[in-house]
Amino acid sequence: MSSGSDQQDIKREKILEAAYQRFLHYGYSKTTMNEIAGDLSLSKALLYYYFPDKSQLYIAVMRKLAAEYIQKLQNKLNKFDNLREAFIFQIDTQHDFVVKNYNFFDFFRVNEQNLPDTIWEIITEIHQTEMVLLSAAIQIEADKGNIKPVDNPGEIVDLLLDALHGVRVSAVSHKKAMFPQKEHLEEIHTKRLLLLDIFIKGLMY
């Protein structure tokens, strides 16, 4: 028989899933706590018992999404046949994550200049996981002799991730926005893959 704590965990997960679906379809700004409570047939008071406000609920959903993304990366650690495969996996996985959850990131666009510290902590955790994944891939290739010896793989990966993040479409290249328009995502993805090829060739003998 489930304990009270187990029941609370189940209810909390149901709230997170319902909130995710709302944020995903309508964006953060057009979603209300009343609507989420209504989707679950919960009282608003009970919803606030679990999450004191909409921003805290959003952050909890973001943590859940980030944990799933990070787990996907960690499952591939040291499992690539070559360096290009590792970096393509990171670029494709991130691209698919953003495309799938584009409306969910409405919160980022609305609060781009004033994101909460907790959001930055989640972003940092994702970045660190990507660093570990790709640094390991570089080290393996260097040990095999497939690329030049590398003193600090982390510095190289950090530089590449910064460069990939800075890729923009020409029409909006002057705008330093965290999230581009959805119709530009495919062009950015293609440019990132091109930049990756140039980067990998630079690591070879």
C-alpha positions as CSV (number, residue, x, y, z in Angstrom):
1,M,0.0,0.0,0.0
2,S,1.4,3.4,-0.9
3,S,2.4,5.7,1.8
4,G,1.3,9.3,2.1
5,S,4.7,10.5,0.8
6,D,4.3,8.2,-2.3
7,Q,0.9,9.7,-3.0
8,Q,2.3,13.2,-2.7
9,D,5.1,12.3,-5.1
10,I,2.6,10.9,-7.6
11,K,0.4,14.0,-7.4
12,R,3.4,16.2,-7.8
13,E,4.5,14.4,-10.9
14,K,0.9,14.7,-12.3
15,I,1.1,18.5,-11.6
16,L,4.4,18.8,-13.4
17,E,3.1,16.9,-16.4
18,A,-0.1,19.0,-16.7
19,A,1.9,22.2,-16.3
20,Y,4.4,21.1,-18.9
21,Q,1.6,20.4,-21.4
22,R,0.1,23.9,-20.7
23,F,3.4,25.7,-21.0
24,L,4.3,23.7,-24.1
25,H,1.1,24.6,-26.0
26,Y,0.3,28.1,-24.7
27,G,3.7,29.4,-23.4
28,Y,4.4,30.7,-19.9
29,S,2.7,34.1,-20.3
30,K,-0.6,32.6,-21.5
31,T,-0.9,29.9,-18.9
32,T,-2.5,30.4,-15.5
33,M,-2.4,28.4,-12.3
34,N,-6.2,28.2,-12.5
35,E,-6.0,26.4,-15.8
36,I,-3.5,23.9,-14.6
37,A,-5.6,23.2,-11.5
38,G,-8.6,22.8,-13.8
39,D,-6.8,20.3,-16.0
40,L,-6.2,18.1,-12.9
41,S,-9.5,18.8,-11.2
42,L,-7.6,20.1,-8.2
43,S,-8.5,23.1,-6.1
44,K,-6.3,26.1,-6.6
45,A,-5.4,26.0,-2.9
46,L,-4.0,22.5,-3.3
47,L,-2.0,23.4,-6.3
48,Y,-0.4,26.3,-4.3
49,Y,0.3,23.8,-1.6
50,Y,2.7,22.1,-3.9
51,F,4.0,25.2,-5.8
52,P,3.7,28.7,-4.3
53,D,3.5,30.5,-7.6
54,K,3.6,29.9,-11.4
55,S,7.3,30.7,-11.7
56,Q,8.2,28.1,-9.1
57,L,6.1,25.6,-10.9
58,Y,7.8,26.5,-14.2
59,I,11.2,26.1,-12.7
60,A,10.3,22.6,-11.3
61,V,9.2,21.6,-14.8
62,M,12.4,23.0,-16.2
63,R,14.4,20.9,-13.7
64,K,12.5,17.8,-14.8
65,L,13.1,18.5,-18.5
66,A,16.8,19.2,-17.9
67,A,17.2,16.0,-15.9
68,E,15.9,14.0,-18.8
69,Y,18.1,15.9,-21.3
70,I,21.2,15.4,-19.0
71,Q,20.4,11.7,-18.6
72,K,20.2,11.3,-22.4
73,L,23.7,12.8,-22.7
74,Q,25.1,10.7,-19.8
75,N,23.8,7.5,-21.4
76,K,26.1,8.2,-24.4
77,L,29.3,9.0,-22.4
78,N,32.3,7.1,-24.0
79,K,30.0,5.3,-26.5
80,F,30.9,7.1,-29.7
81,D,32.8,5.6,-32.7
82,N,34.5,8.9,-33.5
83,L,34.7,12.6,-32.5
84,R,32.4,13.8,-35.2
85,E,29.7,11.4,-34.1
86,A,29.9,12.8,-30.5
87,F,29.6,16.4,-31.5
88,I,26.8,15.7,-34.0
89,F,25.0,13.9,-31.2
90,Q,25.2,17.0,-29.0
91,I,24.2,19.4,-31.7
92,D,21.3,17.2,-32.8
93,T,20.1,16.5,-29.3
94,Q,20.1,20.1,-28.3
95,H,18.4,21.1,-31.6
96,D,15.6,18.5,-31.1
97,F,15.2,19.6,-27.5
98,V,14.7,23.2,-28.4
99,V,12.4,22.5,-31.4
100,K,10.2,20.1,-29.3
101,N,9.9,22.5,-26.4
102,Y,10.0,25.8,-28.2
103,N,6.8,27.2,-26.8
104,F,7.8,26.1,-23.3
105,F,10.8,28.5,-23.6
106,D,8.5,31.4,-23.9
107,F,9.5,32.1,-20.3
108,F,13.1,32.6,-21.5
109,R,12.1,35.1,-24.2
110,V,9.9,37.1,-21.8
111,N,12.5,37.2,-19.0
112,E,15.6,37.1,-21.1
113,Q,17.3,40.0,-19.4
114,N,16.3,38.9,-15.9
115,L,16.3,35.1,-15.7
116,P,16.1,33.8,-12.1
117,D,19.4,32.4,-10.7
118,T,17.8,29.0,-10.4
119,I,17.3,28.9,-14.2
120,W,20.9,29.8,-14.7
121,E,21.9,27.0,-12.3
122,I,20.0,24.5,-14.5
123,I,21.6,25.9,-17.7
124,T,25.0,25.6,-16.1
125,E,24.3,22.0,-15.1
126,I,23.4,21.2,-18.7
127,H,26.5,22.9,-20.0
128,Q,28.7,21.1,-17.6
129,T,27.3,17.7,-18.7
130,E,27.9,18.6,-22.4
131,M,31.4,19.6,-21.4
132,V,32.1,16.2,-19.8
133,L,30.6,14.3,-22.7
134,L,32.5,16.1,-25.4
135,S,35.8,16.5,-23.4
136,A,35.8,12.7,-23.0
137,A,35.3,12.2,-26.7
138,I,38.2,14.5,-27.5
139,Q,40.5,12.7,-25.1
140,I,39.6,9.3,-26.5
141,E,40.4,10.4,-30.0
142,A,43.7,12.0,-28.9
143,D,44.6,8.8,-27.1
144,K,43.9,6.8,-30.3
145,G,46.1,9.2,-32.2
146,N,43.3,10.3,-34.5
147,I,43.7,13.9,-33.6
148,K,46.5,16.1,-32.3
149,P,47.5,15.7,-28.6
150,V,45.3,17.9,-26.4
151,D,46.5,19.5,-23.1
152,N,43.1,20.7,-22.0
153,P,40.0,19.2,-23.8
154,G,37.7,21.2,-21.6
155,E,39.0,24.5,-22.9
156,I,38.5,23.4,-26.5
157,V,35.0,22.2,-25.9
158,D,34.1,25.3,-24.0
159,L,35.3,27.4,-27.0
160,L,33.3,25.3,-29.5
161,L,30.1,25.4,-27.5
162,D,30.5,29.2,-27.2
163,A,31.0,29.4,-31.0
164,L,28.0,27.2,-31.6
165,H,25.8,29.2,-29.3
166,G,26.8,32.4,-31.2
167,V,25.6,31.1,-34.6
168,R,22.8,33.2,-35.9
169,V,20.9,33.5,-39.2
170,S,22.1,36.5,-41.3
171,A,18.7,38.3,-41.0
172,V,19.0,38.6,-37.2
173,S,22.8,38.4,-36.7
174,H,22.8,41.8,-35.0
175,K,20.4,40.6,-32.2
176,K,22.0,38.8,-29.3
177,A,18.8,36.9,-28.3
178,M,18.9,33.7,-26.4
179,F,16.2,32.1,-28.5
180,P,15.8,32.8,-32.2
181,Q,12.6,32.7,-34.1
182,K,11.3,29.1,-34.6
183,E,11.5,29.4,-38.4
184,H,15.3,30.1,-38.1
185,L,16.1,27.0,-36.1
186,E,16.8,24.7,-39.0
187,E,19.2,27.2,-40.7
188,I,21.1,27.6,-37.4
189,H,21.3,23.8,-37.0
190,T,22.8,23.5,-40.5
191,K,25.3,26.3,-39.8
192,R,26.3,24.6,-36.5
193,L,27.0,21.3,-38.3
194,L,29.2,23.2,-40.9
195,L,31.1,24.9,-38.1
196,L,31.6,21.6,-36.5
197,D,33.2,20.1,-39.6
198,I,35.6,23.1,-39.7
199,F,36.4,22.6,-36.0
200,I,37.1,18.9,-36.3
201,K,39.4,19.4,-39.3
202,G,41.4,21.9,-37.2
203,L,42.0,19.2,-34.5
204,M,43.4,16.7,-37.0
205,Y,47.0,16.3,-38.1
